[in-house]
Amino acid sequence: MPDRNGVVLRLACLTAFTVVVDIEAADALMDALRTGDIGAVLAHHDQRGRVLLGVRPHPLPGAPAAVELAPMELELHLSPRHSVRLVFSRSRAHELLQHLADARDVLSRVAGRRQ
């Protein structure tokens, strides 16, 4: 059974799309959100086990081409019939980044107490 200590992400407010990422994956996800990079992190899903959570810029027609201004997209593909893609404006992506950073900090402090 995977380590259950991690940052829980409930995508689209649905239990079916809830995953847990560890500290390293949270860091990579935050880096991609911060820089506008394309990436994927390993996450744990209760029914599917290890899955990839993708992140990338989401260019919109007529929007600025600069990656740092583009909305960001998170995608979780569990099966051909079960996937979710969420697009965050840059301001919402920044809010997500702050929530991830806060959760990651708490997780780090808890892990430090166990050692």
N, C-alpha and C positions, 0 to 999 in steps of 0.2 A: 504494500500500500504506500502511495507517495506521501511525502511529508505534507501535512495539512496546514503547515504554517506558511502563509503567503498572503498576497494581496488578492482579495476576491473582487472579480469584475462581473457584474450582472448586466450583460449587454441587452439593450432594449427592454430592460426591467422584466425579463423572463427567466425563470429558473432553468429552462431548457438551454439557455445560452449563458449560463454562469460558468466561469472558469476561475482557476486560481493560478497566479504566477508567483514565482519565487523572487527573491531580492534582485538577482542578476537579470531576470527577464523584465522586472519592473524598471530597472535602470536602462535597459536597452529600449524599452517602450518609451520611456521618458525622453531619451536621447533622440529617438526618431520624431517624436512629437515636437520637440524643441527645435530641431534642425530642418524638419520637413523631409527627412530621408524616407526611403522605402526600406521596410524590414519586416521580419517575422520573429516572434518569440514563442518558445515552448510554453504551453499552459496545460493544466490538468482539468479535464472535464469528468464529472462523476460517472457518466455512462460510457464515454468514448475513450477515456484514459488520456494519453498524451495527444494533444492537438496543437496546431499552429494558429496563432493569433496574428493576423497581418495588419500592417500599418503603412499608409502611403499618402502622399498628397492627392487630393481629389480636384483636378482642374475643372472649373465650370466654364461653360461658354460665356465669353464676354468678360470673364474675371481676369485680373492681372496674371501674367504668366509666371511671375516670380514665385518660386516654391515657398519661400518664407511667408507669403501672403495667401497662399492657396488653402482652402479648407483641408482638413485631414480626415482620412477614412480608416476606420477599424473594420476588419472583416474576420468572421469566424465561420469556417465551412466544416460542418459536422458530417454531412452526407449530401447526396444530390438533391434531396428534398428539404434539408435542414441547414440553412445558412442565414447569416445576418450580416448586413453591411450598414454601418452607421457613419454618417458624414457630420463632422463637427466644424463649425465656423472657427476661424482662428481664435476668436475670443473664448469660445466654448472649449477648444482644444487646450488653451492655456488654463482654463479652469480644471479640466481633466488632469493636466500635468500637475497642477497644485495638489489635487486630491491624491494622485498617485505618490507624489513626494511626501505628503503627510503620512499616508499609509505605510510607505516604505520606511520612514523614520521611526514610526511606532514599532514596526516589525523588527527593525535593527536594534532598538532598545530592548525589546523583549528577548531577542536572540542573545544579546549581550548579557542579560541577567541569568540566562541558563548556563553560561559557560563558567 
